[in-house]
Amino acid sequence: MSKVNERVITGKVRFSYANVFKPVAQEEGKTPKYSVSVIIDKNDKETVAKINAAFEKAKAASAAFFGGTVPKGLKGGLRDGDAEKDDAAYQGAFFINANSVQKPGVVDANL
């Protein structure tokens, strides 16, 4: 698959299950990974639009990997906290789960 490097600068978001400073193995014997669930308020239309646009660019750039057509059921992009989570922290919000073996860059605009 072609590598797509699309960056999105969000508005204010919340982190859940944040392992951004030290990688954690989800199961014994598995490779430790950095991970986070990013929670985005559904009213943050600007951030939602940026993330959706980045996902569409990534899908288009990856079409060749799928034989020229991206599968209709491809998972990715924003997920609906109201529909998928039974947790008050996710209500009225979208979320994205992200993980990597590479340490992420964490930026605070107030620093």
C-alpha positions as CSV (number, residue, x, y, z in Angstrom):
1,M,0.0,0.0,0.0
2,S,1.3,3.5,-0.8
3,K,2.2,5.5,2.3
4,V,-0.1,8.5,2.9
5,N,1.2,11.2,5.2
6,E,-1.8,13.5,5.9
7,R,-1.6,15.8,8.9
8,V,-4.6,17.3,10.6
9,I,-4.5,20.1,13.2
10,T,-7.6,19.7,15.3
11,G,-9.5,22.0,17.5
12,K,-9.8,21.0,21.2
13,V,-10.1,17.2,21.6
14,R,-10.1,14.8,24.5
15,F,-7.9,11.7,24.8
16,S,-9.1,8.4,26.2
17,Y,-7.0,5.3,26.8
18,A,-3.9,7.5,26.1
19,N,-0.6,5.6,25.8
20,V,1.3,8.4,24.1
21,F,4.4,8.5,26.3
22,K,5.0,4.8,26.8
23,P,4.0,2.0,24.5
24,V,1.7,-0.7,26.0
25,A,1.1,-4.3,24.8
26,Q,-2.7,-4.9,24.6
27,E,-2.1,-8.6,25.1
28,E,0.8,-10.6,26.6
29,G,3.3,-11.5,23.9
30,K,2.1,-8.7,21.6
31,T,4.3,-5.8,20.4
32,P,3.9,-2.7,22.6
33,K,2.3,0.2,20.8
34,Y,1.5,3.8,21.4
35,S,-2.2,4.3,21.2
36,V,-5.0,6.8,21.9
37,S,-8.7,7.2,21.3
38,V,-9.2,10.8,20.2
39,I,-12.7,12.2,21.1
40,I,-14.0,15.0,18.9
41,D,-17.2,17.0,19.8
42,K,-19.7,16.6,17.0
43,N,-20.2,20.4,17.1
44,D,-16.6,21.0,16.1
45,K,-17.5,21.2,12.4
46,E,-14.1,22.5,11.3
47,T,-12.1,19.6,12.9
48,V,-14.7,17.1,11.6
49,A,-14.4,18.5,8.1
50,K,-10.6,18.4,8.2
51,I,-10.5,14.7,9.3
52,N,-13.1,13.6,6.8
53,A,-11.1,15.4,4.0
54,A,-7.9,13.7,5.1
55,F,-9.6,10.3,5.2
56,E,-10.9,10.8,1.6
57,K,-7.5,11.8,0.4
58,A,-5.9,8.7,2.0
59,K,-8.6,6.5,0.4
60,A,-8.0,7.9,-3.0
61,A,-4.3,7.6,-2.7
62,S,-4.7,3.9,-1.7
63,A,-7.1,2.9,-4.5
64,A,-4.3,1.2,-6.5
65,F,-3.6,-1.1,-3.5
66,F,-7.2,-2.3,-3.8
67,G,-7.1,-3.0,-7.5
68,G,-8.3,0.5,-8.5
69,T,-11.4,0.6,-6.4
70,V,-11.6,1.2,-2.6
71,P,-13.9,-1.3,-0.9
72,K,-17.3,0.1,0.2
73,G,-17.0,-1.3,3.7
74,L,-13.5,0.1,4.3
75,K,-13.3,1.0,8.0
76,G,-11.6,4.3,8.9
77,G,-12.2,7.9,9.5
78,L,-14.5,9.1,12.2
79,R,-16.6,6.8,14.2
80,D,-19.8,7.7,16.0
81,G,-19.5,7.6,19.8
82,D,-23.3,7.7,20.3
83,A,-23.8,4.5,18.2
84,E,-20.6,2.5,19.1
85,K,-19.8,3.3,22.7
86,D,-21.7,2.8,26.0
87,D,-19.6,5.4,27.7
88,A,-20.7,8.9,28.7
89,A,-17.3,10.3,27.5
90,Y,-18.1,9.4,23.9
91,Q,-21.7,10.7,23.9
92,G,-22.2,13.6,21.5
93,A,-18.8,12.9,19.9
94,F,-17.0,11.3,17.1
95,F,-13.8,9.3,17.8
96,I,-10.8,7.9,16.1
97,N,-8.6,5.1,17.5
98,A,-4.9,5.3,16.5
99,N,-1.9,3.2,17.3
100,S,1.7,2.8,16.2
101,V,5.0,1.3,17.2
102,Q,6.5,4.7,16.5
103,K,6.4,7.3,19.3
104,P,3.9,10.1,18.3
105,G,4.7,13.8,18.4
106,V,2.4,15.4,21.0
107,V,2.0,19.2,20.6
108,D,0.4,21.6,23.0
109,A,-0.3,25.0,21.4
110,N,0.0,26.7,24.8
111,L,3.7,25.8,25.2
